[in-house]
Amino acid sequence: MSEQPFYKVIFYNQNQVYEVYARAIYQSEMYGFIEVEEFVFGERSQLLVDPGEEKLKNEFAGVKRSYLPMQAIIRIDEVEQQGIGKVSEISAADKIAQFPSFPGKPSNGDS
């Protein structure tokens, strides 16, 4: 298998689930982060344009490397060929369990 593999990375980002494809993924030297490099998007020569993938292309345009917090990662798969990246909204009914995050000062349990 001489070709470099593709990785499908699914992660949370601001009440959305991102599915992106990349060529390189590894544990960061920054504690608690995964590094994702060499994002791969569909060919520009395609006739049909997927608006979801275009949104991802624009968001990651010029990005050399992303550092994703480990608790944001849902799944990483090594795949034989790239697919189409997408962004999905999370609704309150989806009931996705996630590590707690503290947007401000954590409470001390006092009510």
C-alpha angles and dihedrals in degrees: 000000000000098000120094110250127245121231125207110211120193117189145155121254122171100328092320134099115226124201112193136164124226140168099221132041129164144148111278126233085233104089114251098015136108118211118222119192139173100031113208124211133176123284116278089221092072115113095217118063120206109215092208093055091044088056089054092047090053094045093050097037109132093009111136097180136001125208110210121191111242092234089059093057115100099175144341120203130182105223134188095229136014121259133196117293118228146176121222129190119236115224125200089248092061091079096206113181112223136169111267117265126197113217090182137003112333114246120245094220096264115136 
